[in-house]
Structures are given as C-alpha cells and as structure tokens.
Amino acid sequence: MVYVTGDTHGDVSDPRWDWFDEHLTSDDILIITGDFGFDWNDDIRKKWQNFKHDYIVLFCDGNHENYDVLNSLDTIKKFDDIVGVFGNNTYRLFTGHMYIIEGKKYFVFGGASSIDKDWRVEYEEKNNSPRTLWWPEEVPSEDTLLLAKNTLAKHNYKFDYFITHTCNPQLKGPVLKTYKMDFYDPTESMINHLEYLIRENNGDFKYNFFGHFHKNVHFLKYHCLYGDIVNLDDSKIIKGFDDFSFETWETYPLEESERSEIVSV
C-alpha cells in the first residue's frame, strides 16, 4: 500500500512513526511531502540511519532541507525514473519527474521559499556559523520548471497524484487561511502555471498532496497534510494531529473531501 503524509522535520519522536511501525510492512511505501528534514545535519541523519523500519520512505524536496546533502546523494533508477539514495530504505524524489508507483503515476514538484530565510541568513552571518542554514535551491530553477513542463507533455498532462511541498497560491487564502497567504513564493506561481498547462491540454490528476503549512485541510482534490495520513489504496484519511496536542487516528473516506465544503481538524 501507498501512504502519504506531511512534514516530519527530522523528528524521530513524531507520533506518526509509532503508527507507521504498527501498521506498515515491507510491502508498503510512505511518501512525505517535503521537509523530511533528516538530512539537516550529521546528528539527525545518524538518527535516521539507526531508525528501524521495513517500509520504503520517499520524500520530495521542501524548504527546510540541507541541499548540500541532497545534492551529494548517489542516484539510481527506481519507480521508472531517477531517485536519490538517502539510505535506510529511503529515497529522494526529484522535482519535475514522473514516477510509476504500484501502477499509478506520481508527478513531483517539490520545494518552496522559506518565510524564515532572512532569519536563517542573518543567524549565519552574526554567529559566523560553520554550516549553511539556507539554500537557494529550495526554489526550483527555471531549468527545473522547463523539465517539469516537458515531463507533463511526455505524459500527455495526465497522471494520478500531484506531490508538492507547497501549493497553488489560490488555495492559500480561502482554503488554508494561513499567515503565509501574503508571502510571495515563486514555487507557488510555478505550480499555478503547471496546473494551467494541465487544464489547457485536457489533462488531469486525481489529487494534489502537499505539506508546508503545518495544517490538515482537505478540499476537493487538494490535501494539505501535517499529522494526517492518507492511505491511497483504501482511499482513506487517517486523522492525526495539527500541533502535536492530540492524536485520534480515526479514518474517513478520502472521497468525502471532494464536496465543496472544507473538511478540516
């Protein structure tokens, strides 16, 4: 089975890992929609390498990643495209690529602009930090956008699941009601453009899963995930948490969110 969830930020104490250990097996795949975070520094990376799990973990790029680490990963062909080998049965999904996972097409467009960029850069400069805290690669380049457009054209603009870290900016205000709604992110404009191309070329996708905003919001085909987990094979949402203050793990059908009202915790 394939499961999808939101940001994990390099935290092995996240209660989702207990749920995954209880419910996932070596036959299962977990997709994290960016800010995987176990690449952040050597100590956190070691924690992940020592973290026992049988299932495969896949993640797209977020804006709280160490791109020095990600860009140094070896690559192999897996899921009908190229992935970065992070170790411990874990792989990086590249932005602009299309993956075939259990017979379904997953189009990936990760990355986002950091609202805390100025603080991170300032901290580096003031403290003469020996390591980088912000990377410009968090926002996809024009070359990556061109690759994404070519990938969509190759697949006739039709696929099953859109895996992103952030979302179409039109969702930020009316749906997410997020404090980031007025923050300009070039990545979101790129996603908006890609969705325009999909519509104009009679393409479609079933669902868009993203994280970034630390909220759980399910609206039509758009799913902002934080503590929630989606089981794609059974088309169910497993309710998790918003701010780590509670866990429910109750389930309801994914299709319920396809109505016009917003379903949120």
C-alpha positions in Angstrom: 0.0 0.0 0.0 1.0 3.6 -0.5 0.6 6.2 2.3 1.2 10.0 2.1 1.8 12.4 5.0 3.2 15.9 5.6 6.4 17.4 7.1 8.5 15.3 9.5 11.3 17.8 10.1 13.9 15.2 11.3 11.9 14.3 14.4 12.1 10.6 15.3 9.7 11.3 18.3 6.9 12.3 15.9 3.9 10.0 16.9 3.3 9.1 13.3 6.4 6.9 13.3 4.7 4.7 16.0 1.6 4.5 13.9 3.7 3.5 10.8 5.6 0.9 12.8 2.3 -0.6 13.9 0.5 -0.6 10.5 3.1 -0.6 7.7 5.1 -3.6 6.5 7.9 -4.2 4.0 5.2 -4.2 1.2 4.3 -0.6 1.9 5.5 2.8 0.7 5.4 6.1 2.6 5.6 9.4 0.8 6.5 12.6 2.7 5.5 15.8 1.0 8.7 17.7 1.7 10.6 18.9 4.8 11.6 15.4 5.5 14.4 17.0 7.5 16.5 14.0 8.4 19.2 15.5 6.0 19.6 18.6 8.2 22.8 17.7 10.0 25.0 14.8 10.8 23.4 14.1 14.2 19.9 14.0 12.8 21.0 12.0 9.8 22.6 9.4 12.1 19.3 9.1 14.0 17.5 8.2 10.7 20.1 5.7 9.7 19.6 4.0 13.1 15.8 4.2 12.8 14.4 0.7 12.1 11.7 0.4 9.6 10.8 -2.2 6.9 8.7 0.0 4.6 10.1 2.3 1.8 10.2 6.0 2.5 10.1 8.6 -0.3 10.2 12.3 0.1 10.1 15.3 -2.2 12.1 18.5 -1.6 10.9 21.0 1.0 12.3 24.4 2.2 13.8 23.0 5.4 16.3 20.6 3.8 20.1 20.5 3.6 20.7 20.8 -0.1 24.4 20.2 0.3 23.5 16.7 1.5 20.6 16.1 -1.0 22.7 17.2 -4.0 25.5 14.8 -3.0 23.3 11.7 -3.0 24.0 8.8 -5.3 21.2 8.2 -7.8 19.6 5.0 -9.1 16.7 4.2 -11.4 13.7 3.3 -9.3 9.9 3.7 -9.9 10.6 4.2 -13.6 12.7 7.3 -13.0 15.8 8.6 -11.1 15.8 8.8 -7.3 18.4 9.9 -4.8 19.6 7.2 -2.4 19.4 8.6 1.2 20.0 5.2 2.8 17.9 3.1 5.2 15.4 2.2 2.5 14.8 5.9 1.9 14.8 7.9 -1.4 14.6 11.4 -2.7 12.0 12.1 -5.4 13.3 14.8 -7.8 11.3 17.8 -8.8 9.9 17.8 -12.3 9.9 14.0 -12.5 7.2 11.4 -13.0 7.3 8.2 -11.0 5.3 5.0 -11.5 4.5 3.5 -8.1 2.3 0.4 -7.9 0.9 1.2 -11.3 0.0 4.8 -10.6 1.7 8.0 -11.9 3.1 10.5 -9.4 4.2 13.8 -10.7 6.6 15.6 -8.3 7.2 19.3 -7.9 8.8 20.0 -4.6 10.4 23.0 -3.0 9.2 26.2 -1.5 10.5 29.6 -0.5 11.3 30.0 3.2 9.5 32.7 5.1 12.3 32.4 7.7 15.0 32.9 5.1 16.2 36.3 6.4 16.5 35.0 10.0 18.5 32.0 8.9 20.8 34.0 6.8 21.2 36.7 9.5 22.0 34.0 12.1 24.7 32.5 9.8 26.3 35.9 9.4 26.1 37.1 13.0 27.3 33.8 14.5 29.9 33.1 11.8 28.1 29.7 11.5 30.3 26.9 10.3 27.4 25.4 8.3 24.8 26.8 6.0 21.3 27.2 7.2 19.6 28.4 4.0 20.0 27.2 0.4 18.7 28.9 -2.8 17.9 25.5 -4.3 14.8 25.4 -2.1 13.1 27.2 -5.0 13.0 25.2 -8.3 15.1 26.8 -11.1 13.8 27.8 -14.5 15.6 24.7 -15.9 13.7 22.5 -13.4 10.4 24.2 -14.4 11.2 23.5 -18.1 11.9 19.9 -17.2 8.6 19.6 -15.4 6.8 21.0 -18.4 8.5 18.6 -20.7 7.7 15.7 -18.4 4.0 16.7 -18.3 3.9 16.9 -22.1 5.6 13.5 -22.4 2.8 12.0 -20.3 0.0 13.9 -22.1 -0.6 16.0 -19.0 -2.4 13.1 -17.3 -1.3 11.4 -14.1 -2.8 10.2 -10.9 -1.2 12.1 -8.0 0.5 15.5 -7.8 3.1 15.5 -5.0 4.3 19.0 -3.9 5.6 20.7 -0.8 3.6 24.0 -1.2 0.5 24.6 -3.3 -1.3 26.7 -5.9 -1.4 30.3 -4.3 -5.1 30.5 -5.0 -5.6 28.0 -2.2 -3.7 29.9 0.5 -6.3 32.5 1.4 -9.8 31.0 1.1 -8.9 27.4 1.9 -5.8 27.4 4.1 -6.4 30.7 5.8 -2.7 30.7 6.5 -0.5 33.5 7.8 1.6 32.9 4.7 -1.1 33.9 2.3 0.5 37.3 1.5 4.1 35.8 1.3 5.2 35.6 -2.3 6.7 32.2 -3.2 7.9 31.7 -6.8 7.4 28.0 -6.4 3.6 28.5 -6.0 3.5 30.6 -9.2 5.2 27.7 -11.0 2.7 25.2 -9.6 -0.1 27.5 -10.7 1.4 27.7 -14.2 1.8 23.9 -14.4 -1.9 23.4 -13.4 -2.8 25.9 -16.1 -0.9 23.8 -18.7 -2.6 20.7 -17.4 -6.1 22.2 -17.9 -5.3 23.8 -21.3 -4.0 20.5 -22.6 -7.1 18.5 -21.4 -5.0 16.8 -18.8 -5.9 15.9 -15.2 -4.9 14.4 -11.9 -6.9 12.9 -9.1 -5.3 14.5 -6.0 -2.7 17.0 -5.0 -0.9 16.3 -1.7 1.3 18.9 -0.1 2.5 19.9 3.4 4.5 23.1 4.3 1.7 24.9 6.2 1.5 22.6 9.3 -2.2 22.2 8.9 -4.6 19.5 7.9 -7.1 20.7 5.3 -9.0 18.6 2.8 -10.8 20.4 0.0 -11.9 19.0 -3.4 -8.8 17.4 -4.9 -6.4 19.4 -2.7 -5.0 17.9 0.5 -2.7 19.8 2.9 -1.2 17.3 5.2 0.6 17.7 8.5 -0.3 15.0 11.1 -2.9 13.4 8.8 -2.0 10.3 6.8 -3.6 9.3 3.6 -4.0 5.6 2.6 -4.2 5.8 -1.2 -5.0 2.1 -1.7 -8.0 2.2 0.6 -8.8 5.9 -0.2 -8.9 6.8 3.5 -7.7 9.7 5.6 -6.3 8.8 9.0 -6.7 11.8 11.2 -3.6 12.5 13.2 -2.7 15.9 14.7 -2.3 19.6 13.9 0.0 20.8 16.6 1.1 17.6 18.4 -1.5 18.4 21.0 -3.7 15.4 20.2 -3.9 12.2 18.1 -7.1 10.5 17.0 -6.1 8.1 14.2 -9.8 7.9 13.2 -10.5 7.4 9.5 -12.9 8.7 7.0 -13.2 8.2 3.2 -11.0 10.4 1.0 -13.9 11.0 -1.3 -15.8 12.9 1.3 -13.4 15.8 0.8 -14.5 16.1 -2.9 -17.5 18.0 -1.8 -17.4 21.8 -1.9 -17.2 22.4 1.9 -13.9 22.4 3.7 -13.1 19.4 5.8 -10.5 20.3 8.4 -9.5 19.5 12.0 
